[in-house]
């Protein structure tokens, strides 16, 4: 059974940092694209960052470029989202997701993803 388990969310002040983790299990993800999404209250879920598990370019939403960094630890089967210079507009539930990398669908679209984690809350206080 495939599982994506996020952790690392919490309450942080403006300008602070958090590192989210997503532990993946249940299959090999070598041919998958891993993404982070977020959903703020009253808003649609949006793409934040993503990269192929096997490597390559990392993609970021314009709103987080220069502040967030996506990384992977192959040995631990875990991906991370390092979030720096957090702002109140970063407040959201953050989700880890996985999609097949070569199925022709856009990594921007949440409907393209096959597996989702349960989400972790990030709250940035001003």
N, C-alpha and C positions, 0 to 999 in steps of 0.2 A: 504494500500500500504506500503510495507516494505521500510524503508529508513535507510541508514547508513550515517551519516554526520560527516566527520572528521573536526577537527580544531586544531590549535596550531602550525602549521608549521611556518617557517620563516627563517631568516638569523642569523646565530650564528657563533662565532669564534671557532677555534679549541680549544677543551677542555671544551667548554661550554655545556649547557644543554637545553633541550626542553621537554615539555610534550605534547604529542598528545592526543586528545580526540576523541572518536567515539560515538556519540549519536545514539542509535538504537530505532526504532519505527516501528509500523505497525503489530507486532505479538509478541508472547512470544518466548523468545530465550532459554528457559530452556533445550531444547534438542539439542541445537546447539553448535558448536565449533566456537569460535571467533578467527580470525587470523589477524595479521598485515603482510602486504607484502610491498615491495618497488621495485621501478624500476628506475634505473639510466639511464642517456642518453646512447643510443646505447647498452643497456644490457637487458636481459630478466628480467621479474618480478620474485622476489625471496621471499621466506618465511623468516620472521623476528622473529615472536613470536606468540604463540597461547595457548589457554586453553579452556576447556569446560566451557560454561557459568555457569553450575551448580557446577563447582569446580573440583579439581584434579590437576594433575601435569601441570606445565607450561613448554612449549617447546620453546627453543630459537635456532636460528642459531648460529653456532660456532663464527661467526664474531661479534656477539653482546653480547655474554654471559659475565656476570659480569659488563656490562655497561648499558644494557637496562632492564627495569622491566615492566612486564605486570600486570595490576591490573583492578579490576572491582568495580563498585558502583551499587549494585542491585537497590537501591532506585531511582537512576537517570537513570537506564537502559543505562549506559555508561561504556565503557571500555577505558583504558588509556595505553599509552606507554610512560614511563618515560625514556628519553634518556640522559645519562651522558657521559662525556669524549668523546664528538663527534669529529669525524675525517673527513677529506675531503672525504674519501671513503663512508661516510654515506650519502652524498648528493644524494638525490633521491626524487621522488614523493612517498609518503607513503599512502597506502590504507588499510582500514579496510574491513574485509570480514567475512561472516558467512556461515557455511556449517552444514548440519545435522550431528550430532555427531556419529550416529551409522549406517551410510549407507555403511560402509565398505571401503570407499575411504580414501586415505591418506591425512592428513591435510597439507602435504608438497606441494601438487599439486594444483596450482591455478585453474585448470579446475574442481576441486571437489567442489568449493565454489558456493553457490546459489545466494548470494547477495554481492554487492560491493558498497563501497562509491565512491565519486568522486575524492578522493585523495587530499593530501595537500603537498605542496612543502617544503622540508627541504634542506637548503643550508648551508654548513659548509665552511667558508672561512679560508684560511691559512695565 
